Amino acid sequence: MYEPSEKVRAYQHRLHDFMAKHIYPNERQFYTEAEKYGPWSVFPVVEELKAIAKAEGLWNLWLHDDKLGAGLNNLEYAPLCEIMGRSLLAPEVFNCSAPDTGNMETIWRYGTEAQKERWLKPLLAGEIRSSFAMTEPEIASSDATNISCSILRDGDDYIIDGRKWYTTGSTDPRCQILIVMGKSDPDGTNKYQQQSMILVPKNTPGVKVIRPLPVMGFYGVPDRSAEVWFDKVRVPASNMLLGEGRGFEIAQGRLGPGRIHHCMRLIGLCERVLERMCRRAAERAPFGAALSTQTVTLERIAEARIMIEQVRLLTLKAAWMMDTVGNKVAKGEIAMIKVAAPSVACKIVDWAIQMFGGGGTSTDHLLTAAYATARLLRLADGPDEVHRNQLGRMEIKRHLQTDPAQTGGYAAALSRDEVESAFAYLRPGHPDYPWLEVPTTL
């Protein structure tokens, strides 16, 4: 089992203390300011708490580089990210929130020294914020090869033209830089090398933030999503990240850590919701009996605990694999947690809303914003269906391998002919199943 190091345990204690002193007491103020000022504004309480967190050294904990951040790997960061995930206010306070962490990691990994100096430094310092523009309203963005926003070379510049939406962070007045993914070679023979990512300063002529997009009625919490129009936006060719046609390569490097961070935070959110369920069950007594004595309540609380532990262990395994064998090899584990964690969170929050009754549908008990967050994450960074399809293909391929060393499973011991024979009963025309009409290839 994973045993946190002394360094990680020290951070855990400091984070718990900070959450108790500064985060939980200010959550109501945070939601009040979000409602009062809206998605186009800076919320004063966030800036006040960021200054305190930075002064206490609870800053950039997500970054592996010990010169720029805490120097923690994914497995070490997991329990800390879980603590921060208990509150929708906390991640930004510690400069550990999306989309900035993903954007900073992208520039850190793939940016030039000039790009790092211009954009990474102020992002790490919390002086500015950023946005990531990938999803588009007019195409099925779950298949990123569909992306139609154009990034075309024109002399020493690139011209970006297209519409994006659910562009997180772009309504924030502190947002100064956007990472945009679009097609730089629409006629290329390799559909995974047609796309590029480029840095676009928000104040560039032609960048138009059209409107904020509420997430299930919430503006600014839990997400500052927006629709953005890039109207013949011209930026220097030096703003290209890594090189033309390498957008997919960057996306895979960026989205792996982003996905696991979402799952880590969701585990913390689930823990807090479960705590509230238990307290509610003990204090409410409809029809003369406490909710905590009713079987349906006990079963839901027990199932919630089981699901949280399952997802936590799966997330820790994914983090360990990312650290030891790399994101590419760990893609199956990353896909699994990306499906499992939001689904579990949705179920647990839904049970909590049911237990809280009408009050659970209000903004008084965290639950509606928690549900919006969890439900959003069944779509963000790839919908469930995409990850399940990927996992299904990987599993079929694994079990059709004929080299036992590659799988270690039962199918590994079978030859191709034996596998074919084992599935022969599924074939049309089989004497025992004449009504079957299925494909003849496995």
C-alpha positions as CSV (number, residue, x, y, z in Angstrom):
1,M,0.0,0.0,0.0
2,Y,1.1,3.6,-0.6
3,E,2.6,5.2,2.4
4,P,3.0,9.0,2.1
5,S,6.5,10.3,2.8
6,E,7.3,12.7,5.6
7,K,7.3,15.5,3.1
8,V,3.8,14.6,1.9
9,R,2.5,14.1,5.4
10,A,3.8,17.5,6.4
11,Y,2.0,19.1,3.5
12,Q,-1.2,17.2,4.4
13,H,-1.2,18.6,7.9
14,R,-0.5,22.1,6.6
15,L,-3.3,21.9,4.0
16,H,-5.8,20.5,6.5
17,D,-5.0,23.4,8.9
18,F,-5.3,26.0,6.1
19,M,-8.6,24.6,5.0
20,A,-10.0,24.8,8.5
21,K,-8.7,28.3,9.1
22,H,-9.2,29.9,5.8
23,I,-11.2,27.9,3.2
24,Y,-14.2,26.5,4.9
25,P,-15.0,29.8,6.8
26,N,-14.9,31.7,3.6
27,E,-16.9,29.5,1.3
28,R,-20.1,31.3,1.8
29,Q,-18.4,34.6,1.0
30,F,-17.0,33.0,-2.2
31,Y,-20.4,31.9,-3.4
32,T,-21.9,35.2,-2.5
33,E,-19.2,37.1,-4.5
34,A,-19.6,34.8,-7.4
35,E,-23.3,35.5,-7.5
36,K,-22.8,39.2,-6.9
37,Y,-20.0,40.0,-9.3
38,G,-20.5,37.3,-12.0
39,P,-18.1,35.5,-14.3
40,W,-16.5,38.7,-15.7
41,S,-15.0,39.7,-12.4
42,V,-12.3,38.9,-9.9
43,F,-13.7,37.6,-6.6
44,P,-11.9,39.5,-3.8
45,V,-11.9,36.7,-1.3
46,V,-9.9,34.5,-3.7
47,E,-7.2,37.1,-4.1
48,E,-7.0,37.6,-0.4
49,L,-6.6,33.9,0.3
50,K,-4.1,33.4,-2.5
51,A,-1.8,35.9,-0.9
52,I,-2.0,33.9,2.4
53,A,-1.4,30.6,0.7
54,K,1.6,31.8,-1.2
55,A,3.1,33.3,1.9
56,E,2.7,30.0,3.7
57,G,4.4,28.1,0.9
58,L,1.3,26.2,-0.1
59,W,1.7,27.1,-3.8
60,N,2.1,25.2,-7.1
61,L,2.1,21.9,-5.3
62,W,1.2,20.1,-8.5
63,L,4.4,20.9,-10.4
64,H,7.0,18.1,-10.4
65,D,9.9,20.6,-10.8
66,D,11.3,21.3,-7.4
67,K,12.7,24.6,-8.6
68,L,9.4,25.9,-9.7
69,G,7.0,24.0,-7.5
70,A,6.9,21.4,-4.7
71,G,8.8,18.8,-6.7
72,L,6.1,16.1,-6.0
73,N,5.3,13.3,-8.4
74,N,1.7,12.3,-9.3
75,L,1.5,9.7,-6.5
76,E,2.8,12.2,-3.9
77,Y,0.5,14.9,-5.1
78,A,-2.7,12.7,-5.1
79,P,-3.5,13.0,-1.3
80,L,-2.9,16.7,-1.4
81,C,-5.1,17.3,-4.4
82,E,-7.8,15.3,-2.7
83,I,-7.7,17.6,0.3
84,M,-8.0,20.7,-2.0
85,G,-10.9,19.0,-3.8
86,R,-13.0,19.1,-0.7
87,S,-13.9,22.7,-1.6
88,L,-14.6,24.4,-4.9
89,L,-12.8,27.5,-3.6
90,A,-9.5,25.8,-2.6
91,P,-7.7,24.8,-5.8
92,E,-7.3,28.3,-7.2
93,V,-6.2,29.6,-3.8
94,F,-3.2,27.3,-4.0
95,N,-2.6,28.0,-7.7
96,C,-3.6,24.4,-8.4
97,S,-6.7,24.8,-10.5
98,A,-7.7,24.1,-14.1
99,P,-7.1,25.2,-16.7
100,D,-4.0,26.9,-15.4
101,T,-2.2,23.8,-14.2
102,G,-2.7,22.1,-17.6
103,N,-1.6,25.2,-19.4
104,M,1.4,25.8,-17.2
105,E,2.4,22.1,-17.7
106,T,2.0,22.5,-21.4
107,I,4.3,25.6,-21.6
108,W,6.7,24.0,-19.1
109,R,7.0,20.8,-21.2
110,Y,6.7,22.1,-24.7
111,G,7.3,25.8,-24.7
112,T,10.5,27.7,-25.8
113,E,12.6,29.6,-23.2
114,A,11.0,32.8,-24.5
115,Q,7.5,31.4,-24.1
116,K,8.3,30.3,-20.6
117,E,9.7,33.7,-19.7
118,R,6.7,35.6,-21.1
119,W,3.9,33.3,-19.9
120,L,4.9,30.6,-17.5
121,K,6.6,32.8,-15.0
122,P,3.6,35.1,-14.3
123,L,1.3,32.1,-14.3
124,L,3.4,30.3,-11.7
125,A,3.4,33.5,-9.7
126,G,-0.4,33.8,-9.8
127,E,-0.2,37.2,-11.4
128,I,-2.2,36.2,-14.5
129,R,-4.6,33.4,-15.5
130,S,-5.0,31.5,-18.7
131,S,-7.5,29.7,-20.9
132,F,-7.6,26.6,-23.1
133,A,-9.6,26.6,-26.3
134,M,-10.2,23.2,-27.9
135,T,-14.0,22.4,-27.9
136,E,-16.1,23.8,-30.7
137,P,-19.9,24.4,-31.0
138,E,-20.4,23.2,-34.5
139,I,-18.6,19.9,-34.5
140,A,-18.4,16.7,-32.4
141,S,-15.4,17.7,-30.4
142,S,-15.2,14.3,-28.6
143,D,-13.4,13.4,-31.9
144,A,-10.7,16.0,-31.9
145,T,-9.8,15.3,-35.5
146,N,-13.1,17.1,-36.3
147,I,-11.7,20.5,-35.1
148,S,-12.3,23.1,-37.7
149,C,-10.7,26.2,-36.2
150,S,-7.9,27.1,-38.7
151,I,-4.3,28.0,-37.8
152,L,-2.7,28.9,-41.1
153,R,0.7,30.3,-41.9
154,D,1.0,33.7,-43.5
155,G,4.6,34.8,-43.8
156,D,6.0,35.3,-40.4
157,D,2.6,35.0,-38.7
158,Y,-0.2,32.5,-38.2
159,I,-3.9,33.5,-38.7
160,I,-6.4,31.9,-36.4
161,D,-10.0,31.8,-37.5
162,G,-12.9,29.9,-35.8
163,R,-15.3,29.6,-32.9
164,K,-14.6,27.8,-29.6
165,W,-16.8,27.2,-26.6
166,Y,-16.5,25.9,-23.1
167,T,-13.2,27.7,-23.2
168,T,-12.5,27.7,-19.5
169,G,-11.3,30.8,-17.8
170,S,-11.6,33.3,-20.7
171,T,-14.1,35.6,-19.0
172,D,-11.7,36.1,-16.1
173,P,-10.2,39.6,-16.3
174,R,-6.9,38.2,-15.1
175,C,-6.8,35.9,-18.2
176,Q,-4.1,37.1,-20.5
177,I,-3.1,34.0,-22.6
178,L,-5.1,31.3,-24.4
179,I,-3.7,28.0,-25.8
180,V,-5.7,27.3,-29.0
181,M,-5.9,24.0,-30.8
182,G,-6.8,24.1,-34.5
183,K,-6.0,22.7,-37.9
184,S,-2.7,23.9,-39.5
185,D,-2.7,21.3,-42.3
186,P,-6.3,20.4,-43.1
187,D,-5.3,18.4,-46.2
188,G,-2.6,16.3,-44.5
189,T,-2.6,12.6,-45.0
190,N,-2.2,11.8,-41.3
191,K,-5.3,13.0,-39.5
192,Y,-3.4,13.1,-36.2
193,Q,-0.8,15.5,-37.6
194,Q,-3.2,18.1,-39.0
195,Q,-3.6,20.0,-35.7
196,S,-1.4,22.4,-33.9
197,M,-1.5,24.3,-30.6
198,I,-0.6,28.0,-30.5
199,L,-0.3,30.7,-27.9
200,V,-2.7,33.6,-28.4
201,P,-2.6,36.7,-26.1
202,K,-6.1,37.5,-25.1
203,N,-5.7,41.2,-26.1
204,T,-4.8,40.3,-29.7
205,P,-7.2,42.0,-32.1
206,G,-9.9,39.7,-33.2
207,V,-10.1,37.7,-30.0
208,K,-13.7,38.1,-28.9
209,V,-15.1,36.6,-25.7
210,I,-18.8,36.3,-26.8
211,R,-20.6,35.2,-23.7
212,P,-20.1,33.2,-20.5
213,L,-21.6,29.7,-20.5
214,P,-23.3,28.6,-17.3
215,V,-22.7,25.0,-16.0
216,M,-26.2,23.8,-15.0
217,G,-27.1,27.4,-14.1
218,F,-23.8,28.3,-12.3
219,Y,-21.9,31.2,-13.7
220,G,-18.3,31.3,-12.5
221,V,-18.6,28.5,-10.1
222,P,-17.5,25.8,-10.6
223,D,-16.3,26.9,-14.0
224,R,-15.8,30.1,-16.0
225,S,-16.7,28.6,-19.3
226,A,-17.3,30.9,-22.3
227,E,-17.8,31.1,-26.1
228,V,-14.8,32.7,-27.9
229,W,-14.6,33.8,-31.5
230,F,-11.2,34.1,-33.1
231,D,-11.8,36.4,-36.0
232,K,-8.8,36.4,-38.3
233,V,-6.5,36.7,-35.3
234,R,-2.9,37.2,-36.3
235,V,0.0,36.1,-34.0
236,P,3.7,35.7,-34.6
237,A,4.9,32.3,-35.9
238,S,7.1,32.1,-32.7
239,N,3.9,31.6,-30.7
240,M,3.5,28.0,-32.1
241,L,4.0,25.3,-29.4
242,L,6.5,22.6,-30.2
243,G,5.9,22.7,-34.0
244,E,3.3,22.5,-36.6
245,G,1.2,19.3,-36.6
246,R,2.1,18.4,-33.1
247,G,-1.2,19.4,-31.4
248,F,-2.3,15.8,-30.7
249,E,1.1,15.0,-29.2
250,I,0.8,18.0,-26.8
251,A,-2.8,17.1,-26.0
252,Q,-1.9,13.7,-24.9
253,G,0.9,15.1,-22.7
254,R,-1.5,17.7,-21.3
255,L,-4.7,15.8,-20.7
256,G,-3.2,12.9,-18.8
257,P,-2.2,14.9,-15.7
258,G,-5.3,17.1,-16.1
259,R,-7.6,14.1,-16.0
260,I,-6.0,12.6,-12.9
261,H,-6.1,15.9,-11.1
262,H,-9.9,16.1,-11.7
263,C,-10.3,12.6,-10.3
264,M,-8.1,13.4,-7.2
265,R,-10.2,16.4,-6.5
266,L,-13.5,14.5,-6.9
267,I,-12.4,12.0,-4.3
268,G,-12.0,14.8,-1.8
269,L,-15.4,16.2,-2.8
270,C,-17.0,12.8,-2.3
271,E,-15.5,12.5,1.1
272,R,-16.9,15.8,2.2
273,V,-20.4,15.0,0.8
274,L,-20.4,11.7,2.6
275,E,-19.5,13.4,5.9
276,R,-22.5,15.7,5.3
277,M,-24.7,12.7,4.6
278,C,-23.8,11.1,7.9
279,R,-24.4,14.2,9.9
280,R,-27.7,14.8,8.2
281,A,-28.8,11.2,8.8
282,A,-28.1,11.5,12.5
283,E,-30.0,14.8,13.0
284,R,-33.1,14.2,10.9
285,A,-36.0,12.1,12.2
286,P,-39.0,11.9,9.8
287,F,-42.0,9.9,11.1
288,G,-40.3,9.5,14.5
289,A,-37.2,7.6,13.4
290,A,-33.8,9.0,12.6
291,L,-32.6,8.7,9.0
292,S,-29.5,7.0,10.3
293,T,-31.6,4.0,11.5
294,Q,-33.2,3.4,8.1
295,T,-31.8,0.6,6.0
296,V,-31.8,2.6,2.7
297,T,-29.7,5.3,4.4
298,L,-27.3,2.8,5.8
299,E,-27.0,1.0,2.5
300,R,-26.3,4.3,0.6
301,I,-23.7,5.4,3.1
302,A,-22.0,2.0,3.0
303,E,-22.0,1.9,-0.8
304,A,-20.6,5.5,-0.9
305,R,-17.7,4.4,1.3
306,I,-17.0,1.3,-0.9
307,M,-17.1,3.4,-4.1
308,I,-14.8,6.1,-2.7
309,E,-12.2,3.5,-1.6
310,Q,-12.4,1.8,-5.0
311,V,-11.9,5.0,-6.9
312,R,-9.1,6.2,-4.6
313,L,-7.1,3.0,-5.1
314,L,-7.6,3.0,-8.8
315,T,-6.5,6.7,-8.9
316,L,-3.4,5.9,-6.9
317,K,-2.6,3.1,-9.2
318,A,-2.9,5.4,-12.2
319,A,-0.7,8.0,-10.5
320,W,1.9,5.4,-9.7
321,M,1.9,4.1,-13.3
322,M,2.2,7.6,-14.7
323,D,5.3,8.1,-12.5
324,T,6.9,4.8,-13.2
325,V,6.1,3.9,-16.8
326,G,4.8,7.1,-18.3
327,N,1.4,8.6,-19.3
328,K,1.3,6.6,-22.6
329,V,1.6,3.2,-20.9
330,A,-0.8,4.3,-18.2
331,K,-3.5,5.5,-20.7
332,G,-5.8,2.6,-19.7
333,E,-5.7,3.4,-16.0
334,I,-6.2,7.1,-16.8
335,A,-9.2,6.3,-18.9
336,M,-10.6,4.0,-16.1
337,I,-10.4,6.7,-13.4
338,K,-11.8,9.4,-15.8
339,V,-14.9,7.2,-16.2
340,A,-15.2,5.9,-12.6
341,A,-14.5,9.0,-10.5
342,P,-17.2,11.4,-12.0
343,S,-19.7,8.6,-12.1
344,V,-19.2,7.8,-8.5
345,A,-19.3,11.4,-7.5
346,C,-22.6,12.0,-9.4
347,K,-24.1,9.0,-7.6
348,I,-23.0,10.0,-4.1
349,V,-24.0,13.6,-4.5
350,D,-27.4,12.5,-5.9
351,W,-27.9,10.3,-2.8
352,A,-27.0,13.3,-0.6
353,I,-29.4,15.6,-2.3
354,Q,-32.2,13.0,-1.7
355,M,-31.2,12.8,1.9
356,F,-31.3,16.6,2.3
357,G,-34.7,16.9,0.7
358,G,-35.7,20.2,-0.9
359,G,-32.8,22.0,0.8
360,G,-30.4,19.7,-1.2
361,T,-31.5,21.4,-4.4
362,S,-30.6,24.9,-3.1
363,T,-27.2,26.4,-2.9
364,D,-27.2,26.2,0.9
365,H,-25.5,22.8,1.3
366,L,-22.7,22.7,-1.4
367,L,-24.6,19.8,-3.1
368,T,-25.9,21.5,-6.3
369,A,-22.5,23.0,-7.2
370,A,-20.9,19.7,-6.3
371,Y,-23.3,17.8,-8.6
372,A,-22.7,20.4,-11.4
373,T,-18.9,19.8,-11.1
374,A,-19.2,16.0,-11.1
375,R,-21.6,16.0,-14.0
376,L,-19.5,18.4,-16.0
377,L,-16.5,16.1,-15.6
378,R,-18.3,13.2,-17.3
379,L,-17.8,15.3,-20.4
380,A,-14.7,17.5,-19.8
381,D,-11.4,16.1,-21.2
382,G,-13.3,13.5,-23.1
383,P,-16.8,12.0,-22.5
384,D,-17.3,8.7,-20.8
385,E,-18.1,7.0,-24.1
386,V,-14.8,7.9,-25.7
387,H,-12.8,6.5,-22.7
388,R,-15.0,3.3,-22.6
389,N,-14.5,2.7,-26.3
390,Q,-10.7,3.1,-25.9
391,L,-10.8,0.7,-22.9
392,G,-12.9,-1.8,-24.8
393,R,-10.6,-1.9,-27.7
394,M,-7.5,-2.2,-25.5
395,E,-9.1,-5.1,-23.6
396,I,-10.1,-7.0,-26.7
397,K,-6.6,-6.6,-28.1
398,R,-5.1,-7.7,-24.9
399,H,-7.1,-10.9,-24.8
400,L,-6.5,-11.8,-28.4
401,Q,-2.7,-11.7,-27.9
402,T,-1.1,-15.1,-28.3
403,D,2.1,-14.3,-26.3
404,P,1.4,-15.1,-22.6
405,A,4.1,-12.6,-21.6
406,Q,2.0,-9.8,-23.1
407,T,-1.2,-10.4,-21.2
408,G,-0.9,-13.1,-18.5
409,G,-4.5,-13.8,-19.0
410,Y,-6.4,-17.0,-20.1
411,A,-6.7,-15.9,-23.7
412,A,-2.9,-15.6,-23.8
413,A,-2.6,-19.3,-23.7
414,L,-4.8,-19.8,-26.7
415,S,-3.7,-19.8,-30.3
416,R,-5.6,-17.7,-32.9
417,D,-7.3,-20.9,-34.2
418,E,-8.4,-21.8,-30.7
419,V,-9.8,-18.3,-30.1
420,E,-11.7,-18.5,-33.4
421,S,-13.0,-21.9,-32.4
422,A,-14.1,-20.7,-29.0
423,F,-16.3,-18.1,-30.6
424,A,-17.6,-20.3,-33.4
425,Y,-21.0,-20.6,-31.8
426,L,-21.6,-16.9,-32.5
427,R,-21.4,-17.4,-36.2
428,P,-24.5,-17.3,-38.5
429,G,-25.4,-20.7,-39.7
430,H,-24.3,-22.6,-36.6
431,P,-26.7,-25.6,-36.3
432,D,-27.5,-24.8,-32.7
433,Y,-28.1,-21.1,-33.3
434,P,-29.6,-20.7,-36.8
435,W,-31.1,-17.4,-36.0
436,L,-27.8,-15.6,-35.3
437,E,-26.9,-12.7,-37.6
438,V,-23.6,-11.3,-36.4
439,P,-20.3,-10.4,-38.1
440,T,-18.0,-13.3,-38.9
441,T,-14.8,-11.5,-38.0
442,L,-13.6,-11.2,-34.4
